[in-house]
Amino acid sequence: MFGHRSNVHLTPGITCSLQAGLLAQQDSFAPFIWVAVQSVLNVVGDLVLIMYFKQGLAGAAWATVVSQLVGTIGLVWMYRFRGQVMPHSRLELAPAIHSAELVLVVEACV
């Protein structure tokens, strides 16, 4: 799902939805951990790609995308680990993706 180029833009919306779901269940520790991991990975990725590999702005962008993917995958794993209900097929996930696309479109228009 996340590997296709046109779906990478959905990761922030899915991450926010997963964080909201965990917070609604009175679990603030899991989102905190994954946001911290995502932030540290982004900073380290920025330093390595910009300073060491001399990638500039493209390196910063790649570090951000990779850290967002890791954070999203981590939150999905946390949902499964904690025994929460997660969709198992694309058909079950389609309404959530559609909602995330609507949120992104509304945010882009504002």
C-alpha positions in Angstrom: 0.0 0.0 0.0 2.6 2.6 1.0 5.2 1.4 -1.6 3.3 2.9 -4.5 4.4 6.4 -5.4 0.9 7.8 -5.5 0.1 6.6 -2.0 3.0 8.1 0.0 1.1 11.3 0.5 -1.4 9.4 2.6 1.0 8.6 5.4 0.5 11.8 7.4 -3.2 11.4 7.3 -3.1 7.8 8.3 -0.6 8.6 11.1 -2.9 11.3 12.5 -5.8 8.9 12.4 -3.9 6.1 14.2 -2.6 8.6 16.8 -6.2 9.9 17.4 -7.4 6.3 17.7 -4.8 5.5 20.3 -5.4 8.7 22.2 -9.2 8.1 22.2 -8.4 4.8 23.9 -6.5 6.6 26.6 -3.1 5.5 25.3 -0.8 8.5 25.0 2.4 6.6 25.4 2.4 4.7 22.1 1.9 7.8 19.9 4.5 9.7 22.0 7.1 6.9 21.4 6.5 6.7 17.7 6.5 10.5 17.2 9.8 10.6 19.1 11.3 7.8 17.0 10.0 9.5 13.8 11.6 12.8 14.9 15.0 11.3 15.8 15.1 9.3 12.6 14.3 12.5 10.6 17.1 14.5 12.3 19.6 11.7 11.9 18.5 11.2 8.3 18.8 14.9 7.6 22.3 15.0 9.0 23.5 11.9 7.2 22.0 12.7 3.8 22.8 16.4 3.8 26.2 16.5 5.5 27.7 13.2 4.5 26.1 12.4 1.2 25.7 16.1 0.1 22.1 15.5 -1.1 20.8 18.9 0.0 17.1 19.5 -0.1 16.4 16.1 -1.8 18.2 14.4 1.1 16.0 16.3 3.6 12.9 15.3 1.7 14.0 11.6 1.6 14.7 11.6 5.3 11.3 13.1 6.0 9.4 10.6 3.8 11.3 7.6 5.3 10.7 8.8 8.9 7.0 9.3 8.2 6.8 5.8 6.7 8.6 4.3 9.7 6.2 6.1 12.1 3.1 5.0 10.2 4.3 1.4 10.1 5.2 1.6 13.7 1.7 2.8 14.7 0.0 0.2 12.6 2.2 -2.4 14.3 1.3 -0.9 17.7 -2.4 -1.3 16.8 -1.9 -4.9 15.9 0.3 -5.6 19.0 -2.2 -4.1 21.4 -5.0 -6.2 19.9 -6.9 -3.4 18.3 -9.1 -4.1 15.3 -7.4 -3.2 12.0 -8.6 -3.8 8.5 -7.0 -6.8 6.8 -7.8 -6.1 3.1 -7.8 -3.1 0.8 -11.6 -3.2 0.6 -11.8 -2.8 4.4 -9.2 0.0 4.3 -10.8 1.9 1.4 -13.1 4.1 3.5 -10.2 5.2 5.7 -8.0 6.0 2.7 -10.9 8.0 1.2 -11.4 9.9 4.5 -7.6 10.6 4.6 -7.7 11.9 1.0 -10.6 14.2 1.9 -8.8 15.6 4.9 -5.7 16.2 2.8 -7.7 18.0 0.1 -9.5 20.2 2.7 -6.1 21.0 4.4 -4.6 21.9 1.0 -7.5 24.2 0.2 -7.4 26.1 3.5 
